[in-house]
Amino acid sequence: MKNRKSGVISLVLAGLVVFVMMALGLIGMESSKVHPAILSACTDVGVKPVFLAYDSATMGQNFGPPSTATNVAAVQADLHVRRCSDPALTVAHAAYYGVDGLSLPMTQLQFQAAVQDELQHPTVVWRNRVRAIEAYEASASSLTLSQSTANYQTLYFQKGASAWVIPQLASSTMIRVPATVFVIRHGSVVKELKLNCGYQPHDIFPNGVITPPVSPPPVVPPTHSCPPQWPYGTWPICKDGPSHDPLVNPDVPDQVKGPGTGITGPATPPVDSPCGFATCPTSPPPTAPPSGPGPVTLPPPTTPPVTIPGISHDPPVTTPISPPPPPSA
């Protein structure tokens, strides 16, 4: 009887152990469960590519708008949408994780080339890169959200002149601002993405990450420039006023188009400007009156330009006079 009771107790204990192990296993599976949207193909990848760094909700040089996700599944779903839309974000995450043939450190040329490769081959390169990134996350020993209070660096995007320019990738200096991070753990290897900065990699990069952003090339002044009396336009099409720009007004007569149009003399002063130039030339000093008594001689009045009706800005037209015929013999 005693042996039977001990056997029952042993059986119950064994059952409890199995139940606990199964429960722990289920808990472990739940912690790394992949959201149904994750690992699905980016069906619209490349259709409307966008660099989220230029989004109006993005602050400073962040990767994109801040994330408001409050759990791992929401983070994964949000990341999936962003990666299927933003080729630069995809390259940065792949390089940070060290997947799909990318790794850090890398040069700006390598980063730009990887983004271009995705844009040129969206269904092959870009889509497969998203799969590689999300497979790395799905195979993690744990995926969690955590509050970071330690010193860290981030990667950031240096934006270009317009939203169609591929941003450059750079790393920040060491900072310490508490932030919520998405933690991807593979044993002792831990990767973190900072939610409020558009999922910037949040780490310490002692050996540097990438070559510094390239400064824009200096502006080289043109060899030729318009003379002071024709300050408008670009050589060799210099104009005496913006309204006489042939690119704006194709009906502008040749006389006001400036050098480079076959006209050798100065532009005819137009009737809609007092002098024909942006600023009137300096008037000659008036003639000083004689010291003694007598009439005062003033400079002759300036003859106004003659305008032929219907032909704006053209010079006066004169009919040549034929010489008289020679006397008859």
VEXDREN-2710 file (C-alpha; in Angstrom, 1 decimal):
% VEXDREN-2710
k/r/px/py/pz
1/MET/0.0/0.0/0.0
2/LYS/2.8/2.3/0.9
3/ASN/4.6/1.5/-2.4
4/ARG/1.4/2.2/-4.3
5/LYS/1.0/5.7/-2.6
6/SER/4.6/6.6/-3.4
7/GLY/4.1/5.5/-7.0
8/VAL/1.0/7.7/-7.3
9/ILE/2.9/10.6/-5.8
10/SER/5.8/10.1/-8.2
11/LEU/3.4/10.0/-11.1
12/VAL/1.7/13.2/-10.0
13/LEU/5.1/14.9/-9.5
14/ALA/6.2/13.8/-13.0
15/GLY/3.1/15.2/-14.5
16/LEU/3.6/18.5/-12.8
17/VAL/7.2/18.6/-14.1
18/VAL/6.0/17.9/-17.6
19/PHE/3.3/20.5/-17.3
20/VAL/5.7/23.1/-16.0
21/MET/8.1/22.4/-18.8
22/MET/5.4/22.7/-21.4
23/ALA/4.2/25.9/-19.8
24/LEU/7.7/27.3/-19.9
25/GLY/8.1/26.2/-23.5
26/LEU/4.9/27.9/-24.4
27/ILE/5.9/31.0/-22.7
28/GLY/9.2/30.9/-24.6
29/MET/7.4/30.4/-27.9
30/GLU/5.1/33.3/-27.1
31/SER/8.0/35.7/-26.3
32/SER/9.5/35.1/-29.7
33/LYS/6.3/34.6/-31.7
34/VAL/6.4/36.3/-35.1
35/HIS/3.5/38.6/-35.9
36/PRO/1.4/37.1/-38.8
37/ALA/2.4/40.1/-41.0
38/ILE/6.1/39.4/-40.5
39/LEU/7.9/37.3/-43.0
40/SER/5.1/38.0/-45.5
41/ALA/6.3/39.3/-48.8
42/CYS/6.4/43.0/-49.4
43/THR/3.9/42.8/-52.2
44/ASP/4.1/46.5/-53.0
45/VAL/7.8/46.9/-52.5
46/GLY/9.3/49.4/-54.9
47/VAL/5.9/50.7/-56.1
48/LYS/6.1/53.9/-54.0
49/PRO/9.5/54.1/-52.4
50/VAL/9.9/56.8/-49.8
51/PHE/12.7/57.9/-47.5
52/LEU/11.0/58.3/-44.2
53/ALA/13.8/60.6/-43.0
54/TYR/12.1/63.4/-45.0
55/ASP/8.6/62.7/-43.6
56/SER/7.0/65.8/-42.1
57/ALA/6.6/64.0/-38.7
58/THR/10.3/63.1/-38.6
59/MET/12.3/65.2/-36.1
60/GLY/15.9/66.2/-37.0
61/GLN/18.0/63.5/-38.6
62/ASN/16.0/60.6/-37.3
63/PHE/15.3/57.5/-39.5
64/GLY/11.6/58.3/-39.6
65/PRO/8.6/59.4/-37.5
66/PRO/8.5/58.2/-33.9
67/SER/6.9/54.9/-33.2
68/THR/4.0/54.7/-30.8
69/ALA/4.0/50.9/-30.5
70/THR/3.5/49.5/-27.0
71/ASN/4.2/45.8/-27.6
72/VAL/6.5/43.6/-29.6
73/ALA/3.9/42.5/-32.1
74/ALA/3.0/46.1/-32.9
75/VAL/6.7/47.0/-33.3
76/GLN/7.2/44.1/-35.7
77/ALA/4.2/45.1/-37.8
78/ASP/5.3/48.7/-37.9
79/LEU/8.8/47.8/-38.9
80/HIS/7.5/45.5/-41.7
81/VAL/5.6/48.4/-43.3
82/ARG/8.5/50.8/-43.0
83/ARG/11.1/48.4/-44.4
84/CYS/8.8/47.6/-47.4
85/SER/8.6/51.4/-48.1
86/ASP/12.0/52.8/-47.2
87/PRO/15.1/51.3/-49.0
88/ALA/17.6/53.3/-46.9
89/LEU/16.1/52.1/-43.6
90/THR/16.3/48.5/-44.9
91/VAL/20.0/48.8/-45.8
92/ALA/20.8/50.4/-42.4
93/HIS/19.0/47.7/-40.5
94/ALA/20.6/44.9/-42.6
95/ALA/24.1/46.4/-42.1
96/TYR/23.5/46.8/-38.3
97/TYR/22.3/43.2/-38.0
98/GLY/25.1/41.9/-40.3
99/VAL/22.7/40.0/-42.7
100/ASP/22.3/39.7/-46.4
101/GLY/25.9/40.4/-47.2
102/LEU/26.0/43.8/-45.4
103/SER/27.8/44.8/-42.3
104/LEU/29.3/47.7/-40.4
105/PRO/31.5/49.6/-40.8
106/MET/30.8/50.6/-44.4
107/THR/31.6/53.5/-46.6
108/GLN/29.1/56.1/-47.9
109/LEU/29.7/54.6/-51.4
110/GLN/28.8/51.1/-50.2
111/PHE/25.6/52.4/-48.5
112/GLN/24.5/54.4/-51.5
113/ALA/25.2/51.5/-53.8
114/ALA/23.1/49.1/-51.6
115/VAL/20.2/51.5/-51.7
116/GLN/20.4/51.9/-55.4
117/ASP/20.5/48.1/-55.8
118/GLU/17.2/47.8/-53.9
119/LEU/15.6/50.5/-56.0
120/GLN/16.7/48.8/-59.3
121/HIS/15.8/45.3/-58.1
122/PRO/12.9/45.7/-55.7
123/THR/11.3/42.2/-56.0
124/VAL/14.7/40.4/-55.8
125/VAL/17.1/42.4/-53.7
126/TRP/14.9/44.7/-51.6
127/ARG/12.2/42.1/-50.8
128/ASN/14.7/39.4/-49.9
129/ARG/16.7/41.8/-47.7
130/VAL/13.5/42.5/-45.7
131/ARG/13.0/38.8/-45.3
132/ALA/16.6/38.4/-44.1
133/ILE/16.2/41.1/-41.5
134/GLU/13.0/39.8/-40.2
135/ALA/14.3/36.2/-40.1
136/TYR/17.1/37.5/-37.9
137/GLU/14.6/38.9/-35.5
138/ALA/12.3/35.9/-35.7
139/SER/15.3/33.6/-34.7
140/ALA/16.2/35.7/-31.6
141/SER/16.2/34.1/-28.2
142/SER/14.0/37.0/-27.0
143/LEU/12.3/40.1/-28.4
144/THR/11.4/42.7/-25.8
145/LEU/10.7/46.4/-25.2
146/SER/12.9/48.0/-22.6
147/GLN/13.8/51.3/-21.1
148/SER/17.5/52.3/-21.7
149/THR/19.2/54.7/-19.4
150/ALA/22.9/54.0/-20.3
151/ASN/25.3/55.9/-22.6
152/TYR/24.8/55.1/-26.2
153/GLN/25.2/56.2/-29.8
154/THR/22.8/56.0/-32.7
155/LEU/22.9/55.9/-36.4
156/TYR/21.2/58.7/-38.2
157/PHE/20.4/60.0/-41.7
158/GLN/22.0/63.1/-43.1
159/LYS/19.3/64.4/-45.4
160/GLY/19.9/65.8/-48.9
161/ALA/18.5/68.8/-50.7
162/SER/15.2/67.1/-51.6
163/ALA/13.1/64.1/-50.6
164/TRP/14.3/62.2/-53.6
165/VAL/18.0/62.3/-52.6
166/ILE/19.2/59.1/-50.9
167/PRO/20.2/60.2/-47.4
168/GLN/23.7/59.5/-46.1
169/LEU/24.3/57.3/-43.0
170/ALA/26.3/58.5/-40.1
171/SER/26.8/57.8/-36.3
172/SER/26.2/60.2/-33.5
173/THR/28.5/61.1/-30.6
174/MET/28.0/59.4/-27.2
175/ILE/24.7/60.6/-25.6
176/ARG/22.6/59.6/-22.6
177/VAL/18.9/60.2/-22.9
178/PRO/16.4/57.6/-21.5
179/ALA/14.5/56.0/-24.4
180/THR/12.3/53.0/-25.2
181/VAL/14.2/50.4/-27.3
182/PHE/13.2/47.3/-29.2
183/VAL/15.7/44.6/-28.0
184/ILE/16.7/41.7/-30.2
185/ARG/18.8/39.2/-28.3
186/HIS/20.8/36.3/-29.7
187/GLY/22.5/34.9/-26.6
188/SER/25.2/37.5/-25.7
189/VAL/24.7/39.5/-28.9
190/VAL/22.1/42.2/-28.3
191/LYS/20.8/44.7/-30.9
192/GLU/18.5/47.6/-30.1
193/LEU/16.3/49.9/-32.2
194/LYS/15.2/53.3/-30.7
195/LEU/11.5/53.8/-31.1
196/ASN/11.1/57.5/-30.8
197/CYS/13.7/58.1/-33.5
198/GLY/12.2/56.0/-36.2
199/TYR/14.0/52.7/-35.2
200/GLN/17.5/54.1/-35.2
201/PRO/20.1/51.5/-34.1
202/HIS/20.9/52.2/-30.5
203/ASP/24.3/50.9/-29.5
204/ILE/28.0/51.7/-28.9
205/PHE/30.2/51.7/-32.0
206/PRO/33.8/52.0/-30.7
207/ASN/35.4/51.6/-34.1
208/GLY/33.2/54.0/-35.9
209/VAL/30.3/53.0/-38.2
210/ILE/30.7/54.7/-41.5
211/THR/32.7/57.4/-43.2
212/PRO/31.5/60.9/-42.4
213/PRO/28.8/62.4/-44.5
214/VAL/30.2/64.0/-47.7
215/SER/29.9/67.8/-47.8
216/PRO/28.2/69.2/-50.9
217/PRO/30.6/70.2/-53.6
218/PRO/31.6/73.9/-53.5
219/VAL/29.8/76.2/-55.9
220/VAL/32.2/77.2/-58.7
221/PRO/31.4/80.6/-60.1
222/PRO/31.0/80.7/-63.9
223/THR/33.9/81.8/-66.1
224/HIS/31.8/84.5/-67.7
225/SER/29.2/86.7/-66.0
226/CYS/26.8/89.3/-67.2
227/PRO/28.2/92.9/-67.2
228/PRO/26.9/95.2/-64.5
229/GLN/24.5/97.0/-66.9
230/TRP/22.9/93.6/-67.7
231/PRO/22.8/91.8/-64.3
232/TYR/20.0/89.4/-65.2
233/GLY/20.3/86.0/-66.8
234/THR/23.2/83.6/-67.3
235/TRP/26.0/84.1/-69.8
236/PRO/25.8/84.3/-72.8
237/ILE/22.1/85.3/-72.5
238/CYS/22.3/88.5/-70.5
239/LYS/19.2/90.7/-70.3
240/ASP/18.6/94.2/-69.1
241/GLY/15.6/93.2/-67.0
242/PRO/13.8/90.0/-65.9
243/SER/10.8/90.8/-68.2
244/HIS/13.2/90.6/-71.2
245/ASP/14.2/87.0/-70.4
246/PRO/13.6/85.0/-73.6
247/LEU/13.1/81.9/-71.5
248/VAL/10.1/83.6/-69.8
249/ASN/8.9/85.7/-72.8
250/PRO/9.6/84.0/-76.2
251/ASP/8.4/87.1/-78.0
252/VAL/11.2/89.3/-76.7
253/PRO/12.8/91.0/-79.8
254/ASP/16.5/90.3/-80.4
255/GLN/17.4/93.8/-79.5
256/VAL/16.8/93.2/-75.8
257/LYS/18.1/89.6/-75.5
258/GLY/21.6/90.7/-74.8
259/PRO/25.0/89.3/-76.0
260/GLY/25.3/85.9/-77.6
261/THR/22.2/86.3/-79.8
262/GLY/23.9/87.9/-82.9
263/ILE/23.3/91.5/-81.7
264/THR/26.6/93.3/-81.4
265/GLY/25.4/96.6/-80.0
266/PRO/23.8/97.3/-76.6
267/ALA/20.2/96.5/-76.1
268/THR/17.7/99.2/-77.2
269/PRO/16.3/101.0/-74.1
270/PRO/12.8/99.6/-73.6
271/VAL/9.9/101.9/-73.1
272/ASP/8.8/100.2/-69.9
273/SER/12.0/101.1/-68.1
274/PRO/13.4/104.6/-67.6
275/CYS/16.9/103.7/-68.7
276/GLY/16.8/100.1/-70.1
277/PHE/19.0/98.8/-67.3
278/ALA/18.5/97.6/-63.7
279/THR/19.9/100.9/-62.5
280/CYS/20.2/104.0/-64.6
281/PRO/23.7/105.0/-65.7
282/THR/25.3/108.0/-63.9
283/SER/24.2/111.2/-65.5
284/PRO/26.9/113.5/-66.6
285/PRO/27.4/116.5/-64.3
286/PRO/25.5/119.6/-65.4
287/THR/27.5/122.3/-67.2
288/ALA/28.5/125.0/-64.7
289/PRO/27.0/128.4/-65.5
290/PRO/29.5/131.1/-66.7
291/SER/31.0/133.3/-64.0
292/GLY/30.0/136.5/-65.7
293/PRO/26.6/137.7/-66.8
294/GLY/25.0/136.1/-69.8
295/PRO/22.6/133.3/-70.7
296/VAL/22.9/129.9/-68.9
297/THR/23.6/127.0/-71.3
298/LEU/22.0/123.7/-70.2
299/PRO/22.7/120.2/-71.6
300/PRO/20.5/119.3/-74.5
301/PRO/17.4/117.3/-73.6
302/THR/17.5/113.6/-74.0
303/THR/15.6/112.5/-77.0
304/PRO/13.0/109.8/-75.9
305/PRO/13.1/106.5/-77.8
306/VAL/10.8/106.3/-80.8
307/THR/8.4/103.4/-80.6
308/ILE/6.8/102.0/-83.8
309/PRO/3.2/100.9/-83.0
310/GLY/2.8/97.2/-82.8
311/ILE/6.6/96.4/-82.5
312/SER/7.5/96.8/-78.9
313/HIS/11.2/97.8/-78.1
314/ASP/12.2/97.9/-81.8
315/PRO/14.4/100.8/-83.0
316/PRO/12.9/103.4/-85.3
317/VAL/12.6/102.3/-88.9
318/THR/13.7/104.7/-91.6
319/THR/13.2/104.3/-95.4
320/PRO/16.5/104.7/-97.3
321/ILE/16.4/107.5/-99.9
322/SER/17.7/106.5/-103.3
323/PRO/20.3/108.9/-104.9
324/PRO/19.0/111.0/-107.8
325/PRO/19.5/109.4/-111.2
326/PRO/22.6/110.7/-113.2
327/PRO/21.9/113.5/-115.7
328/SER/21.0/112.3/-119.1
329/ALA/23.8/112.7/-121.7
END
